[in-house]
Amino acid sequence: MALYGLGFRAVAAVGLVGYFAGAMRHSFLILLAVLLPAAALTQVWAQDAAAGNLPADFYPKPACVTPNSTKPPTPTLSDPGAVASYNFKVGQINKQVTAYNSCMQAYTAKVDNDIQGILATVNGAVAEAMGRAAPPPPAAAGNLPLGFYPRNNCTKPDRDALGSAPSPADREAMTAYNLRAKTFNSQTAAFNSCLAAYQDGAKRDIGRIQAISQAATGHGAAEPSSRQ
């Protein structure tokens, strides 16, 4: 779903504002790859500070527990006890990595639902202004609850208040109509401008969600340590 083009007609004319490395056991266990360096999230978040329709820090960062990334010293194969200790420590780290990767995947899988939720809300406002059916919201919540995105506060012009155009021969009625038309057109311009600003804010909010998601998935899984 993309953002709809915006527009509300004035009396004359108004333009449309428009994806683990598996644990291998031979002599030594191999450390699993971690999907995300934790520092990357903070970095991307700081780079995208402009607010949209929500505060700059509205979108939650992953609450996944970062696994221990310190590889234990590699023992010699002639020391079975040391090898067993090494493999135990690596196995513990790999459990942490598996849990972390699963958590990150669950987080990123929900990102699209949040974006679709924003699009449904914003496009619903545009559809209402243009007399069209509103698009359906996502079927499930993302990392935020359904309906989290704020509706716009734009005031829609009252077309009924304009009334019908009188006969050109009735100059007094025509003058009064033209004054109402001028007011209506001014309200229409303000309404279209407000909707456009609302849509632009939604684009920035979606961009912030995408930046967080990219930080969580864009680096890919690192190569596992080679077997000794």
C-alpha positions in Angstrom: 0.0 0.0 0.0 1.3 3.4 -0.9 0.2 6.8 0.3 -2.7 8.2 -1.6 -2.6 11.4 -3.4 -4.3 14.2 -1.5 -7.0 16.6 -2.6 -10.3 18.3 -1.8 -12.0 20.3 -4.5 -12.4 24.0 -4.2 -15.2 25.7 -6.0 -13.0 26.6 -8.9 -10.2 24.0 -9.0 -7.6 22.7 -6.5 -4.8 20.4 -7.6 -4.3 17.0 -6.0 -1.8 17.2 -3.3 -0.4 14.4 -4.0 16.2 -12.7 6.6 21.7 -18.7 11.3 24.7 -20.1 11.1 24.2 -23.6 12.6 26.4 -25.0 15.4 28.8 -27.5 14.0 30.4 -30.0 16.4 33.6 -31.7 15.3 36.6 -31.0 17.6 35.2 -27.7 18.7 31.8 -26.0 18.6 31.6 -23.0 16.3 30.1 -19.8 17.6 26.9 -18.8 15.9 26.6 -15.6 14.1 24.8 -12.7 15.7 22.4 -10.8 13.4 23.0 -7.3 14.8 25.9 -5.3 16.3 24.0 -3.5 19.1 25.8 -0.2 18.5 24.4 0.1 15.0 20.9 0.7 16.4 21.9 3.7 18.4 23.9 5.1 15.5 21.0 5.0 13.0 18.5 6.2 15.6 20.7 9.3 16.3 21.0 10.1 12.6 17.3 10.2 12.0 16.1 12.8 14.6 13.5 14.7 12.6 10.0 14.3 14.0 7.0 13.5 12.0 3.5 13.3 13.4 4.9 11.4 16.4 7.9 12.2 18.7 11.3 11.3 17.3 11.7 8.4 19.8 8.2 6.9 19.3 9.3 3.6 17.7 10.6 1.0 20.2 14.1 -0.5 19.7 14.4 -4.3 19.9 14.4 -5.5 23.5 16.5 -8.5 22.6 19.2 -9.4 25.1 22.6 -9.2 23.4 24.6 -12.4 23.7 28.1 -12.7 25.1 30.4 -12.1 22.1 33.7 -13.0 23.8 35.0 -16.3 22.4 36.7 -18.5 25.1 40.4 -19.3 24.5 40.9 -22.2 22.1 42.3 -25.2 23.9 44.6 -27.9 22.4 43.0 -31.2 21.2 45.3 -33.2 23.5 43.5 -31.8 26.6 40.0 -33.4 26.6 39.0 -31.6 29.8 39.9 -28.2 28.3 38.1 -29.1 25.1 35.0 -30.1 27.0 35.1 -26.8 29.0 35.5 -24.9 25.8 32.6 -26.6 24.1 30.4 -26.0 27.1 31.1 -22.3 27.1 30.5 -22.0 23.3 27.3 -24.0 23.7 26.1 -21.5 26.3 27.0 -18.6 24.0 25.2 -20.3 21.1 22.0 -20.6 23.2 22.2 -16.9 23.8 22.8 -16.2 20.2 19.9 -18.4 19.1 17.5 -16.7 21.5 18.8 -13.3 20.4 18.4 -14.1 16.7 14.9 -15.4 17.2 13.9 -12.3 19.1 15.3 -10.0 16.4 13.4 -12.0 13.7 10.2 -11.7 15.7 10.8 -7.9 16.0 11.5 -7.3 12.4 8.6 -9.5 11.2 6.3 -7.0 12.9 7.7 -3.9 11.3 5.6 -4.1 8.2 2.4 -4.3 10.2 3.3 -1.0 11.9 4.1 0.6 8.5 0.8 -0.7 7.1 -1.0 0.7 10.1 0.4 4.2 9.4 -0.6 3.9 5.7 -4.1 2.7 6.6 -4.6 5.7 8.9 -3.2 8.3 6.6 -4.9 6.9 3.5 -8.1 6.6 5.4 -8.0 10.4 6.1 -7.4 11.1 2.4 -10.1 8.6 1.3 -12.6 10.3 3.6 -11.8 13.7 2.2 -12.3 12.4 -1.3 -15.5 10.4 -0.6 -13.8 7.1 -1.1 -13.9 3.9 1.0 -11.1 3.8 3.6 -8.4 1.0 3.2 -8.5 -1.8 5.8 -6.0 -1.8 8.7 -3.4 -4.6 9.1 -4.9 -7.8 10.4 -2.4 -8.0 13.3 -0.5 -5.7 15.5 3.2 -5.0 15.0 5.7 -3.8 17.6 3.0 -1.2 18.5 -0.7 -1.8 19.1 -3.3 -1.6 16.4 -4.5 1.9 15.9 -1.4 3.5 17.4 -1.1 6.2 14.8 -2.8 9.5 15.4 -5.5 10.8 13.1 -5.1 14.2 11.5 -6.6 17.3 13.0 -7.4 19.0 9.7 -10.7 20.7 9.5 -12.6 19.7 6.4 -14.5 22.5 4.6 -18.2 22.5 4.8 -19.4 22.3 1.2 -23.0 22.6 2.3 -22.4 26.0 3.8 -21.5 27.3 0.4 -24.9 26.6 -1.0 -25.9 26.6 -4.7 -24.8 29.3 -7.1 -27.6 31.9 -7.6 -28.7 33.3 -10.9 -26.1 35.8 -12.3 -28.9 38.3 -12.6 -29.3 38.4 -8.8 -26.3 40.6 -8.1 -26.8 40.8 -4.3 -27.2 37.0 -4.0 -24.2 36.5 -6.3 -22.0 38.8 -4.2 -22.9 36.9 -1.0 -22.3 33.6 -2.8 -18.8 34.8 -4.0 -17.9 35.8 -0.5 -18.9 32.3 0.7 -17.0 30.8 -2.2 -13.9 32.8 -1.2 -14.1 31.6 2.4 -14.7 28.0 1.2 -11.7 28.1 -1.2 -9.5 29.5 1.6 -10.6 26.7 3.9 -10.0 24.2 1.1 -6.4 25.4 0.6 -5.8 25.2 4.4 -7.3 21.7 4.5 -5.2 20.4 1.6 -2.1 22.0 3.1 -2.8 20.4 6.5 -3.4 16.9 4.8 -0.1 17.3 2.9 1.8 18.2 6.0 0.2 15.2 7.8 1.2 12.9 4.9 4.8 14.3 4.9 4.9 13.6 8.7 3.8 10.0 8.1 6.6 9.6 5.5 9.1 10.7 8.1 7.6 8.4 10.7 7.8 5.5 8.2 11.3 6.4 7.4 12.3 6.2 11.0 10.7 2.7 11.4 12.6 1.6 8.2 15.9 3.0 9.6 15.5 1.0 12.8 14.5 -2.2 10.8 17.5 -1.7 8.5 19.8 -1.5 11.5 18.4 -4.7 12.8 18.6 -6.7 9.6 20.7 -4.9 7.0 24.1 -6.1 8.3 23.2 -9.7 7.7 24.6 -12.6 9.7 28.4 -12.5 10.1 30.4 -15.5 9.1 31.0 -18.0 11.9 34.4 -18.5 13.4 36.4 -21.2 11.4 36.9 -24.6 13.0 40.2 -25.0 14.7 
